[in-house]
Amino acid sequence: MKHSKMNIMLVFILLFGTIFAPTVYAANVGGKKLKIVSLGDSITYGWNLDEDKSKPSEKAFPNLIGERDHKVTNLSKPGMTSSQLLAAMELDTDYGDAIRKADIITLNIGSNDLLQTTGIMDMVNGKIPFDRNTVLANYPLAVAQLKVNLNSIIENIRSKTDAPIILYTLYNPFGFDPTNPLAVMLYGLGQQILPQVNQFSIAPQAKAGSILIADAFSAYDGNQAAYILPNDIHPTVEGQVVLAKLAEEQIVELGDKRLKLKFSK
C-alpha cells in the first residue's frame, strides 16, 4: 500500500512539474540587452507590413526576438541577393562596425537569387509566360552561386566576430490553392526546388554553437495562408512572429550565459 501511495504521489509530482514547468525565451535580465544584427532581404526588412517603406518595419522578425527586449540593427535591403549582400559587406563600413559589436547575427538571404535567376517573379508578374522547364533549368545556377556566396558571407562575418549566426532556410512563398492552376504549379515547384536549395546551400553551413539553422521551410510548410500576405510572397505579422520564435529556439539551444536567457512560468 505504501508503495502504491508513493507511486501515485510520484506521478502527481511529475504531472504538476510538466504542467507548470518554466518556459525559456530570449529576453534581457537586469537591463542587459543583446545586440542583434540582422542581414537579409525584404523578408527581414518586413516589406509590405507598413505604409512607410523607407525603413525596416518594427514588425519584422528581428525586432520581435525576445519580446522586443533587445538592441536590433537591421541592415537588410529589399530585393537584395546574396551577391549584393556580399558586395555590401565588403564595401560598406556600416556592416563591419555593426557585425563587430554583435552578440547574435541573423542571416536570411537567397530568396531573390532564386526568384530572379529562374524568372519566377517575371512569370508571376505576367512579364513572361510561365514555363516550368525554364525554372527547372535555371535554378541549379542560383543554388550553386548561393552556396559560394554564403561561404564568403560567413567568412566575412567570421573575420570580424565569433558571435553565433542564425541562418534561415528558405520557405516556399507559394501556398497551395486548388482553385488557381498557376498557384498549384508554383507551389509544386517550390516544394520540389526549395528542399534541394536548403539541403545543398544552407544546411552544410551548420556548425554546433557557431552557425545555427532556423528551419523556416518546415515552419511555413502548409501554413502559407496564415504566414504569407495575400497576393504576396512576404510574411504577415504572424509569419514574422514565427521567424522570431525560430531564432529564439536557437538562442536558447546555445546556453551561452552572455545571452542572459530568461525563465518564465
C-alpha positions as CSV (number, residue, x, y, z in Angstrom):
1,M,0.0,0.0,0.0
2,K,2.8,2.4,0.9
3,H,4.5,1.7,-2.5
4,S,1.2,2.4,-4.2
5,K,0.7,5.7,-2.5
6,M,4.3,6.7,-3.3
7,N,3.8,5.8,-6.9
8,I,0.6,7.9,-7.1
9,M,2.5,10.8,-5.4
10,L,5.4,10.5,-7.9
11,V,3.0,10.6,-10.8
12,F,1.3,13.7,-9.4
13,I,4.6,15.4,-8.9
14,L,5.8,14.7,-12.4
15,L,2.5,15.8,-13.9
16,F,2.5,19.0,-11.8
17,G,6.1,19.7,-12.9
18,T,5.2,19.2,-16.6
19,I,2.2,21.5,-16.5
20,F,3.9,24.3,-14.6
21,A,7.4,23.8,-15.9
22,P,9.1,27.1,-16.8
23,T,9.5,28.0,-20.4
24,V,12.6,29.6,-21.7
25,Y,12.7,32.6,-24.1
26,A,15.2,35.1,-25.2
27,A,15.0,38.2,-23.2
28,N,17.3,40.5,-21.2
29,V,17.8,40.2,-17.5
30,G,19.0,43.0,-15.3
31,G,18.9,45.5,-18.1
32,K,21.4,43.6,-20.3
33,K,20.3,43.8,-23.9
34,L,21.5,41.5,-26.7
35,K,23.0,43.3,-29.7
36,I,21.3,41.6,-32.7
37,V,22.5,42.4,-36.2
38,S,20.2,41.2,-39.0
39,L,21.3,40.7,-42.6
40,G,18.9,39.8,-45.4
41,D,16.4,41.0,-47.9
42,S,12.8,42.2,-47.9
43,I,11.7,39.3,-45.6
44,T,14.0,40.6,-42.8
45,Y,13.1,44.2,-43.7
46,G,9.4,43.5,-43.1
47,W,8.3,44.5,-46.6
48,N,4.6,45.5,-47.0
49,L,3.9,45.4,-43.3
50,D,3.8,49.2,-43.1
51,E,2.8,52.1,-45.4
52,D,6.2,53.7,-44.7
53,K,8.7,51.5,-46.6
54,S,11.7,53.9,-46.2
55,K,13.0,51.9,-43.2
56,P,12.8,48.4,-41.8
57,S,9.5,47.6,-40.1
58,E,9.2,47.4,-36.4
59,K,7.1,44.3,-37.0
60,A,9.9,42.5,-38.8
61,F,11.1,39.4,-37.0
62,P,14.5,40.8,-35.7
63,N,12.5,43.3,-33.6
64,L,10.3,40.6,-32.2
65,I,13.1,38.4,-30.9
66,G,12.9,38.3,-27.1
67,E,9.7,40.3,-26.9
68,R,11.2,43.4,-28.3
69,D,13.7,43.5,-25.4
70,H,17.0,43.8,-27.4
71,K,19.0,46.2,-29.4
72,V,18.5,45.4,-33.1
73,T,20.5,46.7,-36.1
74,N,18.5,45.7,-39.2
75,L,20.8,46.0,-42.3
76,S,18.5,44.2,-44.7
77,K,17.6,45.6,-48.1
78,P,14.5,44.9,-50.2
79,G,15.4,42.9,-53.3
80,M,18.9,42.1,-52.1
81,T,20.6,38.9,-53.4
82,S,23.4,37.0,-51.8
83,S,25.8,38.6,-54.3
84,Q,24.6,42.1,-53.4
85,L,24.9,41.4,-49.7
86,L,28.4,40.1,-50.0
87,A,29.4,43.2,-52.0
88,A,27.8,45.5,-49.5
89,M,29.6,43.7,-46.6
90,E,32.9,44.1,-48.4
91,L,32.4,47.8,-49.2
92,D,30.1,49.3,-46.6
93,T,31.8,50.0,-43.2
94,D,28.4,50.1,-41.5
95,Y,28.2,46.4,-41.9
96,G,31.6,45.8,-40.4
97,D,31.1,48.1,-37.5
98,A,27.8,46.5,-36.6
99,I,29.0,42.9,-37.0
100,R,32.0,43.5,-34.7
101,K,29.7,44.6,-31.9
102,A,27.0,41.9,-32.4
103,D,26.1,39.2,-29.8
104,I,23.9,37.5,-32.4
105,I,23.7,37.7,-36.1
106,T,20.6,36.6,-38.1
107,L,21.1,35.8,-41.8
108,N,18.1,35.3,-44.2
109,I,19.2,35.5,-47.8
110,G,18.8,33.7,-51.1
111,S,15.1,34.0,-52.0
112,N,15.8,36.7,-54.6
113,D,18.7,34.7,-56.0
114,L,16.1,32.0,-57.0
115,L,13.3,34.3,-57.9
116,Q,15.4,36.3,-60.3
117,T,17.6,33.6,-61.8
118,T,14.7,31.3,-62.5
119,G,12.5,34.0,-63.9
120,I,9.7,33.1,-61.5
121,M,9.0,36.7,-60.5
122,D,8.6,37.8,-64.1
123,M,6.3,34.9,-64.7
124,V,4.2,35.7,-61.6
125,N,4.0,39.4,-62.7
126,G,3.0,38.4,-66.2
127,K,6.1,39.8,-67.9
128,I,6.9,36.4,-69.5
129,P,4.9,33.2,-69.9
130,F,5.0,30.6,-67.2
131,D,7.5,27.9,-68.2
132,R,8.2,25.1,-65.7
133,N,11.1,23.8,-67.8
134,T,12.9,27.2,-67.7
135,V,12.6,27.3,-63.9
136,L,14.0,23.8,-63.6
137,A,16.8,24.5,-66.0
138,N,17.9,27.7,-64.3
139,Y,17.6,27.1,-60.6
140,P,20.8,25.0,-60.2
141,L,22.8,28.0,-61.2
142,A,21.2,30.0,-58.4
143,V,21.7,27.2,-55.9
144,A,25.4,26.9,-56.8
145,Q,26.0,30.7,-56.6
146,L,24.1,30.9,-53.3
147,K,26.4,28.3,-51.7
148,V,29.5,30.1,-52.9
149,N,28.2,33.4,-51.6
150,L,27.1,32.0,-48.3
151,N,30.6,30.6,-47.8
152,S,32.1,34.1,-48.5
153,I,29.5,35.9,-46.4
154,I,30.2,33.7,-43.4
155,E,33.9,34.0,-43.9
156,N,33.5,37.8,-43.9
157,I,31.5,37.7,-40.6
158,R,34.0,35.3,-39.0
159,S,36.8,37.7,-39.9
160,K,35.1,40.2,-37.6
161,T,33.4,38.2,-34.8
162,D,32.8,34.8,-33.4
163,A,29.2,35.7,-32.5
164,P,26.7,33.0,-33.3
165,I,25.0,33.2,-36.6
166,I,21.3,32.1,-37.0
167,L,20.9,31.1,-40.7
168,Y,17.4,30.7,-42.1
169,T,16.3,28.1,-44.6
170,L,14.2,29.4,-47.5
171,Y,10.4,28.9,-47.2
172,N,8.0,28.2,-50.0
173,P,6.2,31.6,-50.6
174,F,3.5,30.0,-52.7
175,G,0.6,28.4,-51.0
176,F,-1.4,25.6,-52.4
177,D,-4.7,26.9,-53.9
178,P,-6.6,24.2,-55.8
179,T,-8.8,26.9,-57.5
180,N,-5.8,28.5,-59.1
181,P,-3.8,26.4,-61.6
182,L,-0.8,28.8,-61.6
183,A,-0.7,28.7,-57.8
184,V,-0.8,24.9,-57.9
185,M,2.2,24.9,-60.3
186,L,4.2,27.4,-58.3
187,Y,3.6,25.6,-55.0
188,G,4.7,22.3,-56.6
189,L,7.8,23.9,-58.0
190,G,8.6,25.4,-54.6
191,Q,8.2,22.0,-52.9
192,Q,10.4,20.4,-55.5
193,I,13.2,23.0,-55.5
194,L,13.5,24.5,-52.1
195,P,14.3,21.4,-50.1
196,Q,17.2,20.9,-52.5
197,V,18.3,24.5,-52.1
198,N,18.2,24.2,-48.3
199,Q,20.0,20.9,-48.3
200,F,22.7,21.8,-50.7
201,S,23.4,25.5,-49.9
202,I,22.2,26.2,-46.4
203,A,22.3,23.0,-44.2
204,P,26.0,22.4,-44.9
205,Q,26.8,25.7,-43.2
206,A,25.7,24.4,-39.8
207,K,28.3,24.3,-37.1
208,A,27.5,23.5,-33.5
209,G,27.5,26.5,-31.2
210,S,28.5,28.8,-34.1
211,I,26.2,28.6,-37.1
212,L,22.6,27.6,-36.2
213,I,20.0,26.6,-38.8
214,A,16.5,28.1,-38.3
215,D,14.1,25.9,-40.4
216,A,11.7,28.4,-41.9
217,F,10.8,25.9,-44.7
218,S,9.3,23.4,-42.3
219,A,7.6,26.1,-40.2
220,Y,5.9,27.6,-43.2
221,D,5.0,24.4,-45.0
222,G,1.2,24.1,-45.2
223,N,0.8,27.4,-43.3
224,Q,1.3,29.8,-46.2
225,A,-2.3,31.1,-45.9
226,A,-1.6,32.4,-42.4
227,Y,2.0,33.3,-42.7
228,I,2.2,35.0,-46.2
229,L,0.4,38.2,-47.1
230,P,-2.4,37.8,-49.7
231,N,-1.2,38.0,-53.3
232,D,2.3,38.4,-52.0
233,I,5.4,36.4,-51.1
234,H,6.3,38.2,-47.9
235,P,5.4,37.2,-44.3
236,T,2.4,38.5,-42.4
237,V,2.9,39.7,-38.8
238,E,2.1,36.2,-37.7
239,G,4.7,34.9,-40.1
240,Q,7.3,37.3,-38.8
241,V,6.5,36.1,-35.2
242,V,7.2,32.5,-36.4
243,L,10.6,33.6,-37.7
244,A,11.4,35.3,-34.4
245,K,10.4,32.2,-32.4
246,L,12.7,30.1,-34.6
247,A,15.6,32.5,-33.7
248,E,14.7,32.3,-30.0
249,E,14.8,28.5,-30.1
250,Q,18.3,28.6,-31.5
251,I,19.4,31.2,-28.9
252,V,18.1,29.0,-26.1
253,E,19.9,26.0,-27.5
254,L,23.2,27.9,-27.3
255,G,23.1,28.0,-23.5
256,D,25.6,30.9,-23.5
257,K,25.4,32.9,-20.3
258,R,26.2,36.1,-22.1
259,L,22.8,35.9,-23.8
260,K,21.0,36.3,-20.5
261,L,18.2,33.9,-21.2
262,K,15.1,34.3,-19.1
263,F,12.8,31.7,-17.5
264,S,9.1,32.3,-17.1
265,K,6.1,30.3,-15.9
